[in-house]
Amino acid sequence: MKDASWDDLQLFFHVATGGGLSAAAARTGISAPTIGRRMLVLERATGRSLFTRSPTGYLLAKDGQELLDRVRLMQDAARAISDWRGEVLTLPIVSTAADSWTSRFIADHLSSVWTPKDSFRMCYKTCDTGVDFTYREAHIAIRHSRPESGNVAIRPSGNVAHAAYQAADYDAANCNWISLGTDTAITPADKWTFEQPDYWITSWTNTPHMLFHLIRGGAGRGVLPCFIGDQERKLVRADPLIDELTYDMWIVAHDDERQRPEVRIVIDRLAALFAGHEDLFAGQRPLA
């Protein structure tokens, strides 16, 4: 039986329930002679005589009836698996958009936002240039400023502070700085380093992710949000907070979408996550 293929068993089902090769051919689009040969292969594989063949059709033998009962059970199991797999594709989706740093923070605290037991799926977008709610680029966005227009609902979520960081073993006498490139810098924090007239920038990169690793690797000092820099034990603050880079963080959702239960759940969880780390975002929790 181990050599019997599921395809042949399905053909067997059509022959057994249709009463012959012609009915099975009409159901499957496979020619009657081909189905006849496949039934012979199946009988050899099972070592059983499954049919009583006659000019009027294929009648099930005793072993054929027993096999049919088992095939029905297999079909029910296969259908249950298919339904189970299909359920995930029917679950609603909630999409979030945030800058690179906030996206990383959410990923590091994912269980506070979503778990596999939730009855919805998540899409996490990293958007350093902002989100257009008109075209539903995301259901929820984490913004650096309060929206002044649009059909949106907003929720304030604390302040985000910045400071210059360096590797814990960095030579304080070294004057090297690291920055995002001028072609990719978007926010005031991105631009701050290269806007300082007397800073010696010896390394630059095009992604926040690489900026973090260059600072941690000892290439020089660089500006990071405190909720990133203060959580990394291999980094220390090089200077006090840069007050002019502090901004208010907002959770923003399209006003129509926020009525969906799953969107409301994610908004509430994000708000709770940020509130629970309010001092970290505000730069009030540096590592000892």
C-alpha positions in Angstrom: 0.0 0.0 0.0 2.9 2.3 0.6 3.6 2.4 -3.2 0.0 3.5 -4.0 0.0 7.1 -5.1 -2.6 9.6 -3.9 -3.4 10.5 -7.5 -4.3 6.8 -8.3 -6.4 6.6 -5.1 -8.3 9.7 -6.2 -8.9 8.1 -9.6 -10.0 5.0 -7.9 -12.6 7.0 -6.0 -14.0 8.3 -9.2 -14.2 4.9 -10.8 -15.7 3.4 -7.6 -18.4 6.1 -7.1 -19.1 6.6 -10.9 -19.5 2.9 -11.7 -16.8 2.6 -14.4 -14.1 4.1 -16.4 -16.3 6.3 -18.6 -17.8 8.1 -15.7 -14.3 8.6 -14.2 -13.0 9.9 -17.5 -15.9 12.4 -17.7 -15.1 13.7 -14.2 -11.3 13.9 -14.5 -10.6 14.5 -18.2 -8.3 11.5 -18.3 -8.9 8.9 -21.0 -10.7 5.7 -20.0 -7.8 3.5 -21.2 -5.3 5.4 -19.1 -7.6 5.2 -16.0 -7.9 1.4 -16.7 -4.2 1.0 -16.7 -3.8 3.1 -13.5 -6.4 0.9 -11.7 -4.3 -2.2 -12.6 -1.2 -0.4 -11.2 -3.2 0.3 -8.0 -4.3 -3.3 -7.6 -0.7 -4.5 -8.0 0.4 -1.9 -5.4 -2.2 -2.9 -2.9 -2.0 -6.6 -3.7 -5.8 -6.7 -3.7 -8.5 -7.2 -6.4 -10.5 -4.1 -6.1 -13.1 -4.5 -8.9 -15.2 -7.1 -10.6 -15.1 -6.1 -14.2 -18.0 -6.7 -16.5 -19.3 -5.4 -19.9 -21.6 -3.1 -17.9 -19.0 -1.5 -15.8 -16.7 -1.8 -12.8 -18.3 -3.2 -9.7 -16.5 -2.9 -6.3 -15.1 -6.1 -4.9 -15.0 -6.6 -1.1 -11.5 -5.3 -0.9 -12.5 -2.4 -3.2 -15.3 -1.4 -0.8 -12.9 -1.4 2.1 -10.4 0.7 0.2 -13.2 3.2 -0.8 -14.0 3.6 2.9 -10.4 4.4 3.7 -10.1 6.8 0.7 -13.1 8.7 1.9 -11.4 9.2 5.3 -8.2 10.3 3.5 -10.2 12.8 1.5 -11.8 14.2 4.6 -8.4 14.6 6.2 -7.0 16.3 3.1 -9.9 18.6 3.0 -9.5 19.5 6.6 -5.8 20.3 6.0 -6.7 22.4 3.0 -9.3 24.3 5.0 -6.8 24.9 7.8 -4.3 26.2 5.4 -6.9 28.5 3.7 -8.0 30.0 7.0 -4.9 32.1 7.3 -5.6 33.7 3.9 -9.0 34.8 5.1 -7.7 36.6 8.2 -7.8 40.4 8.0 -4.5 42.4 7.7 -3.3 45.3 9.7 -0.4 47.2 8.2 1.8 49.5 10.2 4.4 52.0 8.9 7.2 53.5 10.9 10.7 54.9 10.4 13.7 52.5 10.6 14.4 53.0 14.3 10.8 52.7 15.4 10.3 49.6 13.2 13.3 48.0 14.9 11.9 48.8 18.3 8.6 47.3 17.4 10.3 44.2 16.1 12.3 43.9 19.4 9.0 44.0 21.4 6.8 42.2 18.9 4.9 40.1 21.5 3.5 43.4 22.8 2.0 44.1 19.4 1.1 40.8 17.9 1.1 37.1 18.7 0.4 34.0 16.6 -2.9 33.6 18.5 -4.3 36.8 17.1 -7.0 36.5 14.5 -5.4 38.9 12.1 -2.2 39.2 10.1 0.4 41.9 10.2 2.3 43.8 7.6 5.2 45.9 8.9 6.4 48.6 6.6 9.5 50.8 7.1 8.8 54.2 5.6 11.4 56.9 6.4 9.7 59.3 4.0 6.2 59.3 5.5 2.9 57.6 4.6 0.1 58.7 2.3 -3.2 57.6 3.9 -5.2 58.7 0.9 -4.0 55.6 -1.0 -4.0 53.4 2.2 -0.3 52.8 2.2 -0.8 51.7 5.8 -3.6 51.5 8.3 -1.4 52.8 11.1 1.6 55.1 11.0 4.1 56.3 13.7 4.8 59.9 12.8 7.4 62.5 13.9 4.9 65.3 13.8 1.2 65.9 14.2 -0.7 65.7 10.9 -2.3 69.1 10.1 -4.9 67.7 7.6 -6.4 64.5 6.3 -9.1 62.2 7.4 -7.1 60.7 10.2 -7.3 60.0 13.9 -4.2 60.7 16.1 -2.9 59.8 19.5 0.1 61.4 21.1 2.8 58.9 22.3 5.4 60.8 24.1 8.7 62.5 23.2 11.7 61.0 21.3 15.1 62.4 22.3 18.5 62.0 20.6 22.1 62.0 21.6 25.5 61.4 20.2 26.8 57.9 20.9 30.1 56.1 20.7 31.4 52.6 21.3 32.1 51.9 25.0 35.8 51.4 24.3 36.1 54.3 21.9 39.1 56.6 22.3 37.7 59.9 23.5 40.6 61.7 21.9 39.4 60.6 18.5 37.4 63.3 16.7 35.8 61.0 14.0 32.1 61.2 13.3 29.7 59.0 11.3 26.7 60.3 9.4 24.0 59.3 7.0 24.8 60.5 3.5 23.4 63.8 2.3 21.4 61.9 -0.4 19.5 59.7 2.1 19.2 62.0 5.2 15.6 63.0 5.7 14.9 64.0 9.3 16.7 66.7 11.3 18.5 64.0 13.3 19.7 62.4 10.0 21.1 65.8 8.9 22.4 67.1 12.2 26.0 65.7 12.1 26.9 67.0 8.6 25.3 70.3 9.4 27.8 70.9 12.2 30.6 73.1 10.6 33.5 71.7 12.6 32.7 68.0 12.7 35.2 65.7 11.0 33.1 63.0 9.2 35.2 60.1 8.3 32.5 57.5 7.5 29.0 57.8 6.1 26.4 55.3 5.0 23.0 55.2 3.3 21.0 53.2 5.9 20.2 53.8 9.6 20.9 50.1 10.2 24.5 50.4 9.0 24.9 53.7 10.9 24.2 51.9 14.2 26.7 49.1 13.4 29.4 51.6 12.4 29.0 53.5 15.7 29.0 50.3 17.7 32.0 49.0 15.7 34.1 52.0 16.8 34.2 54.0 13.5 33.3 57.2 15.3 30.5 59.1 17.0 27.1 59.4 15.6 23.5 60.5 16.4 20.9 57.9 17.5 17.5 58.0 19.1 17.9 57.4 22.8 15.5 54.4 22.7 18.1 52.7 20.4 21.4 53.9 21.8 20.5 53.6 25.5 19.5 49.9 25.1 22.8 48.9 23.6 25.4 48.0 26.2 28.3 48.4 23.8 27.4 52.1 23.4 27.7 55.1 25.6 26.5 58.7 25.2 29.3 60.9 24.0 27.5 64.2 24.8 24.3 65.4 26.6 20.9 65.2 24.8 20.6 67.3 21.6 17.5 69.2 22.6 16.7 70.6 19.2 16.3 67.1 17.8 13.6 66.0 20.3 10.2 65.5 18.7 6.7 64.5 19.6 5.7 61.0 18.4 2.2 60.4 17.2 0.2 57.2 16.3 -1.8 58.1 13.3 -4.6 56.0 11.6 -7.0 56.6 8.8 -10.3 57.5 10.5 -12.2 54.9 8.5 -9.8 52.1 9.2 -9.5 52.7 12.9 -13.1 51.5 13.4 -12.0 48.0 12.5 -11.6 45.9 15.7 -8.1 44.5 14.7 -6.8 48.0 13.8 -8.1 49.3 17.1 -6.3 46.5 19.0 -3.0 47.2 17.3 -3.3 51.0 18.0 -4.0 50.3 21.7 -1.1 47.9 21.9 1.3 50.3 20.3 0.2 53.1 22.6 0.7 50.8 25.6 4.2 49.7 24.4 5.3 53.3 23.9 3.8 54.4 27.2 5.6 51.6 29.0 8.9 52.9 27.7 8.2 56.6 27.8 11.3 57.4 29.9 13.5 55.4 27.4 12.1 57.3 24.4 12.6 60.6 26.3 16.3 59.8 27.0 15.7 59.5 30.7 16.9 55.9 31.0 20.6 55.7 30.1 22.4 52.5 30.9 24.5 52.6 34.0 
